[in-house]
Amino acid sequence: MGRLGPSLYVSWAVLAIGIAIPVAGLTPESVTRLLVLAFLGIQMAFRARLAAALPALAPGVRFVAIGTALAAVVEGFHMISKPVFASLRVGRGTALARALESYALDLLFTVPAYLVIFTVIFSFVSRYRYGTWAYAVGLGFAQAIGDGGLFFFANAPALLLFLPYPMTNYHAVNVLPFLAVKGGLPEGRREGAGAWLAIPAVIATYLVLGAGIQGAGRAFGLGP
């Protein structure tokens, strides 16, 4: 689709966000999304400089490290709306020490999961050729659906019209790692439909890890 694909996706995203936020109002969820969008915007504005981070690392390690670091920042934005466990949510009256403790506990459960998730994603990136836009949309979709979206949209399929809105959350953690390593990937990467096996693989990874995290949380008294 050439340039038409990115233009259509950006237009869809702008329309979805432009409707969703005014309708919802400045709820904690909306504030989280706005913070994520600002974070993504900063990344794209300084992408050349940021994508040059950690040049001494091997591509796989670099991809996983950058992705996990960005995901940790985005987890911080979600502390006011939807942390990994509802009991860790940070509100206006939460003391700073308590907020930092909650964030640390959130990262204790989520960072290991992101290390696995980005390792799975890189296993495909290192074997198959992806255009930047195809990667961003395909893997953003996989992460959005895997990270709770499968059940959410199954219960409210009409809200798929707003799918780019939650997908921006994952663009903010997976695009920059791809930009950082794409120039150093193996020349012999394949093309074809096999590349899109990344989507079910990432969804399955999220489901397995999510079940494990929720089980561990309940064991430690942190679950919902």
C-alpha positions as CSV (number, residue, x, y, z in Angstrom):
1,M,0.0,0.0,0.0
2,G,3.1,2.2,-0.1
3,R,2.5,5.5,1.7
4,L,-1.2,5.0,1.9
5,G,-1.0,2.4,4.7
6,P,0.8,4.6,7.2
7,S,-1.4,7.6,6.3
8,L,-4.6,5.6,6.9
9,Y,-3.3,4.2,10.1
10,V,-2.3,7.6,11.5
11,S,-5.7,9.1,10.4
12,W,-7.5,6.2,12.1
13,A,-5.4,6.6,15.3
14,V,-6.0,10.4,15.4
15,L,-9.7,9.9,14.9
16,A,-10.0,7.2,17.5
17,I,-8.0,9.2,20.1
18,G,-9.8,12.4,19.2
19,I,-13.1,10.8,20.0
20,A,-12.2,8.5,22.9
21,I,-10.5,11.1,25.2
22,P,-13.2,13.8,25.0
23,V,-15.9,11.2,25.5
24,A,-14.2,9.6,28.5
25,G,-13.0,12.9,30.0
26,L,-9.8,13.3,32.0
27,T,-10.1,10.1,33.9
28,P,-6.9,8.4,35.3
29,E,-7.0,6.1,32.2
30,S,-7.2,9.1,29.9
31,V,-4.3,10.9,31.7
32,T,-2.2,7.7,31.4
33,R,-2.9,7.5,27.7
34,L,-2.0,11.2,27.2
35,L,1.3,10.6,29.1
36,V,2.0,7.6,26.9
37,L,1.3,9.6,23.7
38,A,3.6,12.4,24.9
39,F,6.3,9.9,25.7
40,L,5.9,8.4,22.2
41,G,6.0,11.8,20.6
42,I,9.3,12.6,22.4
43,Q,10.7,9.3,21.2
44,M,9.8,10.0,17.6
45,A,11.1,13.6,17.8
46,F,14.5,12.4,19.0
47,R,14.4,8.9,17.4
48,A,17.8,9.2,15.7
49,R,19.6,10.1,18.9
50,L,17.7,7.7,21.1
51,A,18.0,4.8,18.7
52,A,21.8,5.1,19.0
53,A,21.7,4.1,22.7
54,L,23.7,1.2,24.0
55,P,25.8,0.7,20.8
56,A,28.2,-1.7,22.4
57,L,25.5,-4.3,23.0
58,A,24.7,-7.2,20.6
59,P,21.5,-6.5,18.7
60,G,19.4,-8.9,20.6
61,V,20.5,-7.7,24.0
62,R,20.1,-4.1,22.9
63,F,16.6,-4.7,21.6
64,V,15.5,-6.4,24.8
65,A,17.2,-3.8,27.0
66,I,15.7,-0.7,25.3
67,G,12.3,-2.3,25.0
68,T,12.2,-3.3,28.7
69,A,13.5,0.1,29.8
70,L,10.7,1.9,27.8
71,A,8.1,-0.5,29.2
72,A,9.2,0.2,32.7
73,V,8.6,3.9,32.1
74,V,5.2,3.2,30.6
75,E,4.4,1.1,33.7
76,G,5.0,4.2,35.7
77,F,2.3,6.0,33.8
78,H,-0.1,3.2,34.5
79,M,0.3,3.4,38.2
80,I,-2.5,6.0,38.4
81,S,-4.9,3.9,36.3
82,K,-4.2,0.2,35.9
83,P,-1.0,-1.1,37.5
84,V,-0.3,-4.8,37.3
85,F,-2.4,-5.3,40.5
86,A,-5.3,-3.0,41.5
87,S,-4.0,-2.9,45.1
88,L,-0.9,-1.0,43.8
89,R,-2.8,1.8,42.3
90,V,-1.5,5.3,43.1
91,G,-4.0,8.1,43.8
92,R,-3.9,11.7,44.7
93,G,-3.7,11.0,48.4
94,T,-1.0,8.3,48.1
95,A,2.2,9.3,50.0
96,L,5.4,9.4,47.9
97,A,7.1,6.6,49.8
98,R,4.0,4.4,49.2
99,A,3.8,5.3,45.5
100,L,7.5,4.4,45.0
101,E,7.0,1.1,46.9
102,S,4.0,0.3,44.7
103,Y,5.9,1.1,41.5
104,A,8.8,-1.0,42.6
105,L,6.5,-4.0,43.3
106,D,4.8,-3.5,39.9
107,L,8.2,-3.6,38.2
108,L,9.2,-6.7,40.2
109,F,6.4,-8.6,38.4
110,T,6.4,-6.9,35.0
111,V,10.0,-6.4,34.1
112,P,10.8,-10.2,34.0
113,A,7.7,-10.6,31.8
114,Y,8.9,-7.8,29.4
115,L,12.3,-9.4,29.2
116,V,10.6,-12.6,27.9
117,I,8.2,-10.7,25.6
118,F,10.9,-8.7,23.9
119,T,13.1,-11.8,23.6
120,V,10.2,-13.5,21.8
121,I,9.7,-10.5,19.5
122,F,13.4,-10.3,18.7
123,S,13.4,-14.0,17.8
124,F,11.1,-13.1,14.9
125,V,12.8,-9.8,14.1
126,S,16.1,-11.5,13.7
127,R,14.7,-14.2,11.3
128,Y,12.3,-12.2,9.2
129,R,12.3,-8.9,7.3
130,Y,9.8,-6.3,8.5
131,G,9.2,-2.9,7.2
132,T,9.0,-0.3,10.0
133,W,5.3,0.4,9.6
134,A,4.4,-3.3,9.2
135,Y,6.4,-4.1,12.3
136,A,4.9,-1.2,14.4
137,V,1.3,-2.0,13.4
138,G,1.6,-5.8,13.5
139,L,3.5,-6.1,16.8
140,G,1.5,-3.2,18.4
141,F,-1.7,-5.2,17.5
142,A,-0.2,-8.4,19.0
143,Q,0.8,-6.7,22.3
144,A,-2.5,-4.9,22.6
145,I,-4.5,-8.0,22.1
146,G,-2.3,-10.2,24.2
147,D,-2.2,-7.7,27.1
148,G,-5.9,-8.0,28.0
149,G,-7.3,-6.8,24.7
150,L,-8.4,-10.3,23.7
151,F,-11.0,-10.5,26.5
152,F,-11.9,-6.8,26.4
153,F,-12.7,-6.7,22.7
154,A,-14.4,-10.1,22.8
155,N,-16.9,-8.5,25.3
156,A,-17.2,-5.3,23.3
157,P,-16.3,-5.9,19.7
158,A,-17.6,-2.5,18.5
159,L,-14.7,-0.9,20.4
160,L,-12.3,-2.4,17.8
161,L,-13.1,0.8,15.9
162,F,-10.8,2.5,18.6
163,L,-8.1,-0.2,18.4
164,P,-5.2,2.3,17.6
165,Y,-5.9,4.1,20.9
166,P,-4.6,1.2,23.1
167,M,-2.0,0.2,20.4
168,T,-0.2,3.5,21.0
169,N,0.7,2.1,24.4
170,Y,2.8,-0.6,22.7
171,H,4.2,1.7,19.9
172,A,5.8,3.6,22.8
173,V,7.7,0.5,23.9
174,N,8.4,-1.5,20.7
175,V,9.2,1.0,17.9
176,L,12.4,2.5,19.2
177,P,14.0,-0.9,19.9
178,F,13.3,-1.9,16.3
179,L,14.8,1.4,15.0
180,A,17.8,0.8,17.2
181,V,18.7,-2.6,15.8
182,K,17.2,-2.8,12.3
183,G,20.5,-1.7,10.6
184,G,22.5,-4.5,12.4
185,L,20.2,-7.4,11.8
186,P,21.4,-10.5,9.8
187,E,21.3,-10.1,6.0
188,G,19.8,-13.5,5.4
189,R,16.4,-12.8,7.1
190,R,13.5,-14.3,5.3
191,E,10.3,-12.7,3.9
192,G,6.9,-14.1,3.7
193,A,3.9,-15.2,5.8
194,G,6.0,-16.8,8.5
195,A,6.8,-13.3,9.8
196,W,3.2,-12.9,11.0
197,L,3.5,-16.0,13.2
198,A,4.9,-13.3,15.6
199,I,1.3,-12.2,16.3
200,P,-0.1,-15.4,17.7
201,A,3.3,-16.1,19.4
202,V,3.3,-12.8,21.2
203,I,-0.4,-13.1,22.2
204,A,0.2,-16.5,23.6
205,T,3.3,-15.3,25.5
206,Y,1.2,-12.5,27.1
207,L,-1.5,-14.9,28.1
208,V,0.9,-17.4,29.7
209,L,2.9,-14.7,31.5
210,G,-0.3,-12.9,32.6
211,A,-1.7,-16.0,34.1
212,G,1.6,-16.6,35.9
213,I,1.8,-13.0,37.2
214,Q,-1.8,-13.1,38.5
215,G,-1.2,-16.4,40.2
216,A,2.0,-15.1,41.9
217,G,0.2,-11.9,42.9
218,R,-2.5,-13.9,44.6
219,A,0.1,-16.0,46.4
220,F,1.7,-12.8,47.8
221,G,-1.6,-11.1,48.6
222,L,-1.4,-8.6,45.8
223,G,-4.0,-9.9,43.4
224,P,-7.4,-8.3,42.8
